[in-house]
Amino acid sequence: MIDSIILEGLAENAVNERIGEQFVSNWISYYPKEKLERMRKNIVWPNKNISINDHKHHHILYGSGAYPKMAGYCVGYYLVKKHMEENGLTCADVIDEPSEKVAQIET
């Protein structure tokens, strides 16, 4: 799960970095930072190891069922952006980093 979330966050950050903020998806602004941090802690962290084949994977990523709309995508974008800003990195720098490091999840 965490790999999917970070990969999707990296993809949208690359759009922002390469062609500009006006081209990023509108879902990046669905939630304030505080809500994204709660989703990271309460949704992403507890489910970080679920398989792509687990039905929860899709629900979390897209935010269906009990999960907030586009939860995984939004958290992924937020986490990658935060990691890049805090460390002065570009998407190219982040691509080879472990997802857990980018997501600031203790292993």
N, C-alpha and C positions, 0 to 999 in steps of 0.2 A: 504494500500500500504506500509506504513512504516513498519508494522509488517513483511510483506513478505521480504522486502529488508534486514531488520536486521536479520531475521531468516536465510536467505540464506548466509549473511555475517558471521554470527555466525557459521554456518555449515562448511564453508570453513576455517575459522580460527581454528576450532576444528581439522580439518585435519592437518593443519600446526602444531598445538600444540601437537597433539597426535602421529602422525606418521612421521612428517617432511615436510619441505618446498619442497622437491623434489616431493612430491605427490599432491601438490595443483594444481588446474587447471591453465592453461596458461593464461586465461583471467584476472587473478589478476593483470597482468602487462600491460594491454592494454593502460592505460592512466596515465599521470603524475598527481601528487598531485593537481596541479592547475586546471587541467581539471576536476578532480573528485570533487573538491570544487565547481566549476561552475555547474556541473551536480546536486550536492546536492542542491545548492541554486535555480537553474533555472528549474529543473525537479522534484526532489524528494520533496522538500518543498512545492511547489504549489499543488502537487498531493498526499500529505501524507495521505489524508483521503479517497481516492477512494477505492471502494470495489474490492474485488478479482473477482467479476462478471463483473466489468466494462472492456470494451475492452482495455482501456488504460493501465490497470494493466499489462497485458501480454506484450503489446508493450514496456512499460518502463522496465520491468524486463529483457526481452530478447533483447531489443534494436531493435525492428522492426519498420518499417515505418520511421518517422522522427527522431527517437531516436537513439543515438549512440549504437553500438553493445554491448550487454550484460550490458547496462547501470545500471540497478538495481542491478545486481549481483556485478558489479565492485564497485559501490558506497557502497553497503552493506558491502563488505569485507573491504574496506577502512575505513568506519566509525567504524566498530567493532574493527578493529586492532588499530586505532587511540585511541579510548576510552580505550581499554585495556592498551595500552602503557602509556597513560597520567595518568592513575589511578592505575597502578600496579596490574591489574586484570587478571584473567584467564577466559576462556570460562565458566567454572562453576560459576564464580562470576557474569558474565554478564547475564546469562540465565533468571534470575528473574527480571532484571531491565526493566523498561518501555522503549519501543523502542524509544520514543521521547528523552529520556535522553541519550541513546547511540548515537543517530543521532544528538544530540545537536540542536534539533528543539524546538523552543519556543512553548509552548502550550497556 
